[in-house]
Amino acid sequence: MKKRHIEERVFHILMLISTCVVVGSLLGVIGIIIVKGAPALSLSMLTQTSNGGYYLGGSGGILNAIVGSLYLISASIALAFLIGLPVALYLNEYASKNKFADFVRLCLDVLYGVPSIVYGAFAFTLMLILGARASLLWGIITITLLVIPIMIRGIDEIIRTVPSKLREASYSLGATRLQTAANVILRQIFPGIVTTVLLALGRGIGDAASVLLTAGYSDSIPSSLNSPVATLPLAIFFQLSTPYPLAQQRAYASAIILLAIIVTLSLSARFCASRFSKFVIR
């Protein structure tokens, strides 16, 4: 057997092993969560809010944390998208050959790697300076700061894959840069935008450290932006921190619910992306 065939076989085996490790790890995590949490999963967890003794093994549910997480992540993703999309379009359509654009990308790469607790500490400090208290509003601000670098850099890289011939064809027809960006570029990158939103959503909805000091915690569903809000990651953290076996089991059940929400949102987004992929020119 020739040397190049041996190398190809070796790398093929290594890639197969790596794939099996990744898939096996994912299945292992999901399996452990389901095995430990399924016995404690009940309808009352989804339909009732927690009371004072819920985290000590009492009655109630985590409806407040489910609704709070959905409030928090939906508002944060929407706000990050409204800020991130114009920035990404500017970096590519208006400042593509500018050193300032490269500097902005460098800053975003640095922010991308900053631990979430640092964002939480920054937002908490800002909150104290302004004399505010932990609430849904400050939780939204914190998560928005956390996912904005992901949103901008993801969309930025996707826009850079759009063929330059599409822009040239649009300009030749008399379209402006704004018209080209709105009617040509956005249609081409929509499936990629969905993927970016999913990445941002996954980090935002599953993060507990960033909102630990800024969102607060409440046993009720928030009634306004100034109300403290419970989240699923914090609910899982608080239940795992207790010495009561029933509460710890409920933590894994809460993790199942969080996983189900992420999977549902991911499948819905993938379906929408597939419907628009026919407009993409490859």
Number of C-alpha atoms within 10 A of each C-alpha: 5 6 8 9 9 11 11 11 12 12 11 12 12 12 12 11 12 12 12 12 12 11 11 12 12 11 12 12 10 14 12 12 19 16 13 17 20 16 12 17 20 12 9 14 21 18 14 15 21 23 16 10 10 18 25 16 16 13 15 19 24 28 22 25 29 25 19 24 25 15 19 27 23 16 19 27 24 13 18 25 22 13 15 23 20 13 19 24 23 16 22 17 18 13 14 14 11 11 10 12 18 14 11 14 18 13 12 18 15 11 18 18 11 13 12 23 18 13 21 26 18 15 22 24 14 14 16 12 9 9 8 13 18 21 23 28 20 28 31 25 21 27 31 25 22 28 26 24 23 24 30 26 22 21 27 22 14 20 23 17 11 18 13 9 9 15 18 12 12 17 14 10 8 10 15 13 15 14 13 19 21 12 13 17 22 19 17 24 24 21 23 18 23 19 19 20 21 19 16 25 23 18 16 26 22 18 19 21 18 24 33 20 22 31 30 19 23 19 19 20 20 20 10 11 14 15 20 24 31 29 32 26 22 21 23 24 15 14 23 19 13 14 11 13 13 17 22 24 23 28 28 24 24 28 21 20 19 21 16 12 15 17 13 12 15 19 11 11 17 15 13 14 18 13 10 14 15 11 14 15 11 7
